[in-house]
Amino acid sequence: MSFMQEYIKAFTDAFLGTAEWTLKSILFQVPWHTNYFWALIVISLLVWGLEIFFPWRKQQSIFRKDFWLDGFYMFFNFFVFAIVISGFYKVLALSLGKIGITAKSLAVIDFSTWPIWAQLLVFFVILDFVQWITHILLHKLPFLWRFHQVHHSVKEMGFAAHLRYHWMENVLYKPLKTFGVMLLGGFEPEQAYIVHFAAITIGHLNHANIKLTYGPLKYVFNNPVMHLYHHSYELPKGSYGVNFGISLSLWDYIFKTNYVPEDSGTIALGYPGDQSMPKSFWGQFIYGFKKSRNT
């Protein structure tokens, strides 16, 4: 097999394999703990139910502004784009392997023999920290912020806003999350689905129209009250963002990027210049590749 044929085969196998797995998930032909399609639907319905019965902003419609757009984003980013990009990631992994960069070569922790609870805890914490750093970069670096503006163009918060983001964020986040796994020896715990399902649930709750702080645990876990200020139109003077936590809030408290001045839930959302953001999915799909006056 030639060099080019090897790469084409790797790309095709990954693309078709991911597409087949997604179809089998829809048809209930995969184990429940790997069925992220129906897990996303169940988690979404449960959190939406909390929004309906315990709304924080009572004047906000159940079908809030951009509800259907955000719903489309959920499935596009979580499944459709994942299928499209899977082949590129496979080719990248193959290329790195050819120059001697493998999961084992970058490992700083080998925790495969640890108790399962410890494996899951370390896996969760390290991946969240990698995402926290990535999130800061999305705000601090102008060329990344232009893409992240899609997520921050949300004007009314709801659970589906969790997965409303530009597809270029997928391109950035996935390799960095994979890098986090490589630091753990390329090992993902057998029960890692617990961590992934928990992250989806926490992310949905953080964007939901419900008022939760978790009491003293707010210093550990991100929550809707804290995350609402991450989406605030007005930020503290001189700040490029606050409350960058994904699942955990502790990084913000440790590194002093936390900011929750009040909890009325009535603040304006967005960012200065967000009126230039296209309203359609396809307009947002190509947004960010051309520098605008507002970036």
C-alpha positions in Angstrom: 0.0 0.0 0.0 1.4 3.4 -1.0 1.8 6.3 1.4 -1.2 8.1 -0.1 -3.4 5.0 -0.2 -2.7 4.4 3.5 -3.9 7.9 4.4 -7.0 7.7 2.1 -7.9 4.3 3.7 -7.4 5.8 7.2 -9.6 8.8 6.4 -12.3 6.7 4.7 -12.4 4.0 7.5 -12.8 6.7 10.2 -15.5 8.6 8.3 -17.6 5.5 7.5 -17.0 4.0 10.9 -18.2 7.1 12.7 -21.2 7.4 10.4 -22.1 3.7 10.9 -21.8 4.0 14.7 -24.1 7.1 14.7 -26.7 5.3 12.6 -26.6 2.2 14.9 -27.0 4.6 17.9 -30.1 6.0 16.4 -31.5 2.5 15.8 -30.6 1.3 19.4 -28.0 -1.1 18.0 -25.1 -0.1 20.4 -24.7 -0.6 24.1 -26.6 2.1 26.1 -23.5 3.5 27.7 -22.0 4.3 24.3 -25.3 5.6 22.8 -24.6 9.3 22.9 -27.4 10.1 20.5 -30.2 9.1 22.7 -28.3 10.1 25.8 -28.2 13.7 24.5 -31.9 13.6 23.8 -32.8 12.3 27.3 -30.5 14.7 29.1 -31.9 17.6 27.0 -35.5 16.7 27.7 -34.8 16.4 31.5 -33.1 19.8 31.7 -35.7 21.4 29.5 -38.3 20.0 31.9 -36.5 21.8 34.7 -36.6 25.0 32.7 -40.4 24.6 32.1 -41.3 23.8 35.7 -38.8 26.0 37.5 -37.9 28.9 35.2 -35.5 31.5 36.6 -36.5 34.2 34.1 -40.2 33.7 34.2 -40.9 36.1 31.3 -38.8 34.0 29.0 -40.7 31.8 26.6 -40.4 28.0 26.8 -39.5 28.3 23.1 -37.1 31.1 23.7 -35.4 33.2 21.0 -33.2 30.9 18.7 -34.5 27.8 20.4 -34.7 25.8 17.2 -31.4 27.2 15.9 -29.7 26.0 19.0 -31.4 22.7 18.8 -30.0 22.2 15.3 -26.6 23.2 16.5 -26.7 20.5 19.2 -27.1 17.7 16.7 -24.9 19.3 14.0 -21.9 19.8 16.3 -22.3 16.6 18.3 -22.9 14.2 15.4 -22.9 15.6 11.9 -19.6 17.5 12.1 -18.1 14.7 14.3 -18.6 12.4 11.3 -17.1 14.8 8.8 -14.0 15.6 10.9 -13.3 12.1 12.2 -11.3 11.2 9.1 -9.0 14.2 9.5 -8.3 13.3 13.1 -7.4 9.8 12.1 -5.0 11.1 9.4 -3.4 13.4 12.0 -3.0 10.6 14.5 -1.4 8.4 11.7 1.0 11.2 10.8 2.1 11.8 14.4 2.7 8.1 14.8 5.0 8.0 11.9 7.3 10.5 13.5 7.2 8.7 16.8 4.6 10.8 18.7 2.2 8.4 20.3 0.0 8.3 23.4 2.6 6.4 25.4 5.4 8.8 24.4 3.6 11.8 26.0 2.3 10.1 29.0 3.0 11.8 32.4 0.6 9.6 34.4 -0.1 5.9 34.0 -3.3 5.3 36.0 -4.6 2.2 34.3 -4.1 0.2 37.5 -5.8 2.7 39.8 -9.2 2.1 41.3 -12.0 3.0 38.8 -13.2 5.9 40.9 -9.7 7.4 40.9 -9.4 6.9 37.2 -12.6 8.6 36.5 -11.8 11.5 38.9 -8.4 12.2 37.3 -9.8 11.8 33.8 -12.6 14.3 34.6 -10.3 16.9 36.3 -7.5 16.8 33.7 -9.9 17.1 30.7 -11.8 19.9 32.3 -8.6 21.8 33.0 -7.4 21.4 29.4 -10.8 22.8 28.3 -10.7 25.7 30.7 -7.3 26.7 29.3 -8.7 26.3 25.7 -11.7 28.4 26.7 -9.5 31.3 27.9 -7.6 31.2 24.5 -11.0 31.4 22.7 -11.5 34.7 24.5 -8.0 36.1 24.6 -6.8 35.5 21.1 -8.6 37.7 18.5 -8.6 35.2 15.7 -10.2 32.5 18.0 -12.6 35.0 19.5 -14.1 35.7 16.1 -15.3 32.1 16.0 -16.3 31.9 19.6 -18.6 34.9 19.1 -21.2 32.5 17.6 -21.6 31.0 21.1 -21.7 34.4 22.7 -24.4 35.7 20.3 -27.0 33.9 22.4 -29.4 36.6 23.7 -31.7 34.3 25.8 -30.1 31.4 27.7 -31.5 27.9 27.5 -30.1 24.4 27.7 -29.5 24.0 23.9 -27.2 27.1 23.9 -24.6 24.7 25.5 -23.8 23.2 22.1 -24.3 26.3 19.9 -20.8 27.0 18.8 -18.8 27.5 15.5 -17.6 24.3 13.9 -14.0 25.7 14.1 -14.2 25.2 17.9 -14.6 21.5 17.3 -11.4 21.6 15.2 -9.6 23.2 18.2 -11.2 21.4 21.1 -11.0 17.8 20.0 -7.2 17.6 19.5 -6.6 19.4 22.8 -9.0 17.0 24.6 -7.1 14.1 22.9 -3.9 15.6 24.1 -5.3 15.5 27.6 -6.0 11.8 27.2 -2.5 11.3 25.9 -1.0 12.8 29.0 -2.8 10.0 30.8 -1.0 7.4 28.8 -3.6 7.4 26.0 -5.8 5.5 28.5 -9.5 6.3 28.8 -11.3 4.5 31.7 -13.8 1.8 30.7 -16.5 3.7 32.5 -15.5 7.1 30.9 -19.0 7.4 29.6 -19.9 8.5 33.2 -17.6 11.5 32.8 -18.9 12.3 29.3 -22.6 12.1 30.3 -21.9 14.2 33.4 -20.1 16.9 31.3 -23.1 17.0 28.9 -25.5 17.4 31.9 -23.5 20.0 33.6 -23.1 22.0 30.4 -26.8 21.9 29.7 -27.6 23.0 33.3 -25.1 25.8 33.1 -26.9 27.3 30.1 -30.4 26.5 31.3 -33.0 29.0 32.5 -32.9 27.7 36.0 -31.4 29.1 39.2 -28.8 26.8 40.7 -25.7 27.5 42.7 -25.2 24.2 44.6 -24.5 26.1 47.8 -20.9 25.6 49.1 -20.2 23.3 46.0 -20.4 26.4 43.8 -16.6 26.8 44.5 -16.1 23.4 42.8 -18.8 23.0 40.1 -19.8 25.5 37.5 -23.5 26.5 37.7 -26.2 28.5 35.8 -25.8 31.6 38.0 -22.0 31.8 37.5 -22.1 30.9 33.8 -24.7 33.5 33.0 -22.1 36.2 33.9 -19.8 34.5 31.4 -22.3 35.5 28.8 -22.8 39.0 30.1 -22.9 41.8 27.6 -21.0 44.1 30.1 -17.8 42.7 31.6 -15.6 44.1 34.4 -13.5 46.9 33.0 -10.3 45.7 31.3 -11.5 42.1 31.3 -11.7 39.9 28.2 -14.0 37.5 30.0 -14.9 35.9 33.4 -16.1 32.5 34.7 -14.4 30.3 32.0 -15.1 27.1 33.8 -16.6 24.2 31.8 -17.8 21.7 34.3 -15.7 22.9 37.2 -15.6 26.4 38.7 -12.6 25.8 40.9 -10.1 26.9 38.2 -11.8 30.4 38.1 -11.6 30.7 41.9 -8.0 29.5 42.0 -6.9 31.8 39.2 -9.1 34.8 40.1 -11.3 34.8 37.0 -14.5 34.4 39.0 -17.2 37.1 38.9 -20.7 36.9 40.2 -21.8 40.3 41.6 -25.5 39.4 41.9 -28.0 36.7 41.0 -31.1 38.3 39.6 -30.7 36.7 36.2 -31.8 39.8 34.4 -28.5 41.0 32.9 -28.2 41.6 29.1 -26.4 38.9 27.2 -24.1 39.0 24.2 -21.1 41.2 23.4 -20.5 44.7 21.9 -21.0 44.5 18.2 -23.1 41.3 18.3 -25.7 42.9 15.9 -23.3 42.0 13.1 -23.7 38.3 13.8 -25.7 36.6 11.0 -29.0 35.2 12.2 -29.0 32.0 10.1 -27.0 28.8 10.7 -25.2 29.1 7.3 -24.3 32.7 7.9 -22.8 31.7 11.2 -21.1 28.7 9.6 -18.8 30.9 7.6 -18.6 33.7 10.2 -15.2 34.4 11.6 -13.0 33.9 8.5 -13.2 37.6 7.6 -12.2 40.1 10.2 -14.9 42.6 11.0 -15.0 46.0 12.6 -16.3 44.5 15.8 -13.5 42.1 16.6 
